[in-house]
Amino acid sequence: MKFREKLARFLYGRYGADSLYNALFVCELILIFTGTVLNILGQAEPALAIISMILYGIALLVLVFAMYRFFSRNIAKRRRENEVWLRFKAKFRPKKKPHLPPDTAEHIFRACPHCRSTLRLPRQKGKHEVRCPRCGEKFGVKVK
């Protein structure tokens, strides 16, 4: 139990892992794997061995940076770094389609112009007058 308590005391107030840390870890694994493959191929080609050593060096720098962020006590700065990373990552993700209720084939949804509550109305073409059950106001709805 002594070791666990010492470890918990050491990690208290540290930033820990986040999305950027995970991305750095994956990047490090990719660099090490690529460097290993190039090192194996580099036994016949000396240029590949040099490139593999460069990749190992970059992987070591990525590891040091990831560990620095993990054990950092400057939580506000690490959160800002992670927010920048998440905004950058969001540019490459596909946009999510809005969730549509399952009965959109039979019903339409309109907002009351007075109280802004959402009303579920039957899908019948034409102009209709609707009374809001929440505020009691009447308003016109056109369904195509």
Residue, then its C-alpha position, 0 to 999 in steps of 0.5 A: m500500500k505504501f507504493r500506491e499511496k506514494l504514486a497517488r500523491f505524486l500524480y495528484g495535481r498532474y494533467g494526465a492523458d487527453s486526446l492530444y496525448n493519445a494522438l502523440f502516443v499513436c504518432e510515436l508508435i507509427l514512427i517507431f514501427t516505420g523506423t523498425v521497418l526501414n532499419i530492417l530494409g536498411q541493412a541492404e541500403p545505408a540511406l534507409a538506416i539513416i532515415s530510420m535513425i532520424l525517425y527514432g529520434i523524432a519518436l523519442l522527442v514525441l515521447v518526451f513531449a507526451m510525458y511532459r504534458f502528462f506529468s505537467r501541473n500547468i493544467a490550464k495551458r495543457r487544456r488550451e493545447n488540447e482544445v487547439w488539437l480538438r479544433f484541428k481534428a474536427k476539421f477532418r471529421p465528417k459533419k454529423k447529420p442532425h438526428l431526426p425523429p423516427d416519425t418524420a414520414e407521417h409528421i412535421f415539426r414546427a416551432c410556435p412563433h409565440c413560445r418557441s415550443t416544438l409542435r408535432l403536426p400531421r403531414q397534410k398538404g395545404k395551409h392549416e391553422v394550429r393552436c399551440p397547446r402550451c401557450g394557446e395562441k393560433f398561427g398558420v402553418k403551410v405544409k408542402 
